[in-house]
């Protein structure tokens, strides 16, 4: 087995190769004069693990080209992050099932897919090869457990992510709950934990993805008003669109961390260990 990765997953790819004790295949990336992506990989005739997060159009094209360049071997695709995965249903006639389109595209040329914390695991049905879903909630929980905070309250942003928060909290036996929205008036909404008060406690809000961070910022302000000693946030996929990190800092969030499924400066959690277990 050898490992090869796209530019979007260099850090995770190197970490995963180290956990597995396998060689990495060198790839040289460049662009044609018209801006199209070009790549050349070194030779391999072994089973190949391809690691490539789909973070946007360029990353998707690069991944498709890399899969095609490895078509001589049996390939497993590790998909740390899958853009468009949340567009898994049609709300109006004529809309695409974007999750299905991406899943079908990356299925060609591989024999197996391993995806990390899909927003909805039902997306796995759209791949045309055997596909499995792994969660790094325990790794997020290990970060929480290693934090210096005392008796944190682990919260998910809504009841839909409550199971993820439960998995995170289980690592350290922490209290967990989810945020509940209550409309006070036509213009006013209150956000507070459903069952466990935040007063006098450090709160860590956890989720599979932080995109714009708008709801999280609003919740943080209210939790601090309700007496939380500090609010921090941890997620698997740090998209952080539209200045999300600055919005969260302005709302009083003391720290925001993510994993290396999307490689950021604040990627304090790695998916490499969980992926190595799945590949073994």
N, C-alpha and C positions, 0 to 999 in steps of 0.2 A: 504494500500500500504506500502511495505517495500522496502529497497534498499540494494543491495549487489554489491560488486565491486571486480575486479581483482587487483593484486598488481600493475599493470601498471597505475591504475586510482584511487589510494587511496585518493589523495588530492581533485581531482574533485568530487569523490564520496561523501566524507564528506561534501564538500561545497554544493553539490546538495541536499543531505539529509537535511541539515540545511535550505536551501531555501524552501524546500517542507514541512518541519516540520514532517518528517517521521523517523521511526527507521531504523537503519542499522543492517544487519545480519552479525554476526561474521563468519569469515572463517579462518581456520587454514591450512596454506600451508606447505608442506614439500617435500622431494624428496626420492624416493626409492634408494637403493644402486646403481642401474644401471643408475641413473640420471633422471629417469622419474618423472614427476610431480605428487604429491598426494595432495588432499585437502579434508577437511571435513567442511561442513557448519552446522550452527545451524538450528533448525527446523523452517519452515514457511509454512503456508497454505494460506497466503494472496497473493494478486496480487503483483508481484515482479518486480522491475526495476533493470536490470542487467547493470552495467556500466563497459565497458572494452575496452580500446584502443588496437587495433591490431598493435603493433609496430615491430613485428618480429615473428619468428616461435614459440619461447617459449610462448610469450604472446598469440598467436593464440590458442595453445594447452590448455593453462590455461583457456582461455575464453570458449572453447568448453567443457571442463570438468565442468566448473561452470554452464553453461547452462544445461548440462545433470543432474547436481546435483539438479537443481531447477525445474525438469520436472513435479512436482505435481501441480504447480500453473500457472496461466496465466501470461506470462512474456512479458515485453517490453525490448528490447535491445537498450541501448544507446551506439552508436559507436563513441566515440570522434575522433578517427583517424583510418583510414583503410589502412593499408599497402597494396601494390599492386594495389590500386585503379587507378593509372595512367596507368596501363597496361590493357587498355580496348579495344585494337584492335590488330589484327594480322598483322605483317609486313612481315613475311615469313611463308610459309607452315610448318605446324607441331608445331607452337608455341601455347601455351595455351592462353586463355583469362583469365589471372590471376585474374582480378577484378571479373569476373563471378564465378570463383572457390571459392574465399573467400566469396563472397556474398551468394552463395548456402550453403556453410559449416555453416556459422553462422546463417542462417535462420532456421535450424532444431532445434525445441524445443522452439522457440519464436513465439509470435503472432504479433509482430510489431517491426519495427526498426526505430530509429531516428539517422541519421548520421550528423556530423558537417562538414560543408565546404568541401564536396567532390570536388576534382579537376574538375570533370565533373559530374554534377547531373544525366546524363543519366545512370550512373552506377546503380541507383536505380532500373532500370528495371530488373536487374539480381537477386534481392532478391525474394524469394519465398513466402514472406508475405508482407503485406502493409508496405511500407517504405517511409520515408519523409526526406527531407534535410533542415537543418536550418543553417543560416549564422550568425556568430558573428562579421560581419563587423561593426555593430554599436558599439559593445564593443571595437573593435580596434579604432574606431573613438573617443570614449570617452577617451581612453588613449591619443590619439593625442591632444584632446581638453584640457586635464588636464596637458599637458606638458607645460613647461615654455617658449617654443619657441615662437617667435613673427611672426605671419602671415606665417605659414609653407606652403610649396608647397608639396602636396601629389602626389606621383608618383607610378604607377604600373610598373613592369619591362618590360611589353610589352602590345600591344593592346588587347591581349586575357584576361588580368586581369584588363582592364580599368574599367569594371563595378564594380569590387570589390573596386577599388580605389575611384570610384564615391560614393559608399555606405559609405565608411569610411569618405570621405571629407564632406558628407552631414551633418554629426553630428554637425560640427562647421562652416559650410558654407565656407570651405577652398577651395582654388584653387586646381584643380587636372588635371593631364595630364598623359601621358604614355611615357616611354622611347622608342626612335626610333633609330634603328641601321642603319647607312649609311656607305657603303663601300667606303673608300677613294682611296684605291689601292688594289693590290693583297694581300698585307700583313697588311694593316691598316684598322681598323673599328672605326668609331666614334659613341659614344652613347650620345645622348642628349635628353631633353624633346622635344616632337613633336611640341608643340605650345608655351609653356610658358617658358621663360628663367629662369635658376637657379641662375643667378648672384645676389648676395646680399641677398639671401634668405636661410633659413634653409629648407632642403629637407628631407622628410620622405618617404622612399620607403616601400610600403606595398604589401603583397602578401598572398595567402592562405597558402603557404608552403615555407620554406627555407631549401633546402637540402644541397648541397655542398657550395652554396653561391658564386660560381665562377663568374657568370655573374654580380651578385650584387656588388662584389668587384671591378670588372672592371668598372662598371658604377659609383661607388662611387668615384674612382680616377678621372674619367673624369669630374664628376659634381663639384668636388672640384677645378679642374683645370679651370673649366668654371666660377668660382667665387662663388659657394655655400658657405655660411658661416659655415655650418655643414651638415653632412649627418647622418641620423639615419634610422633604419629599424624596422619594426613591422610585425609580421606574426601570423597566426592562429596556424599552426603546425610547431614547431621548431624541425626539424629532425637533422640538424647541423652535417652532416656526414663528415668524413675526415678532422676534424679540422676546420670546417667552421667558427666558432666564431673567432678563431685566424686569419684566412685569412681575415675576415672582419675588425678586429681591425687593422691589418697591412695595410689595404687599406685606413684607416682613418675614418671608420665608428665609430661614437662617442658612439653609443648605439644600442643594438639589443635586442628586447623583443619579447616574444611569449605568447601564451595562455597556459592553463593547460590541453589542449587536449593531449599533450605529456608533462609530468611533468618534468620541468627543473628548474635550479636555477634562471633563468631569466623569469619564467612564471609570468609576471606582469598583465596578463589579464585573466579573468575567463569566461568559457563557462557556468557556473552554472546557471546564471540568465536566459539566453536564453533557456536553456534546461528545466528549471523549468516551464517556460511559455508554452513550447511545451507539457510537460507532464500533465499540468493542463487542 
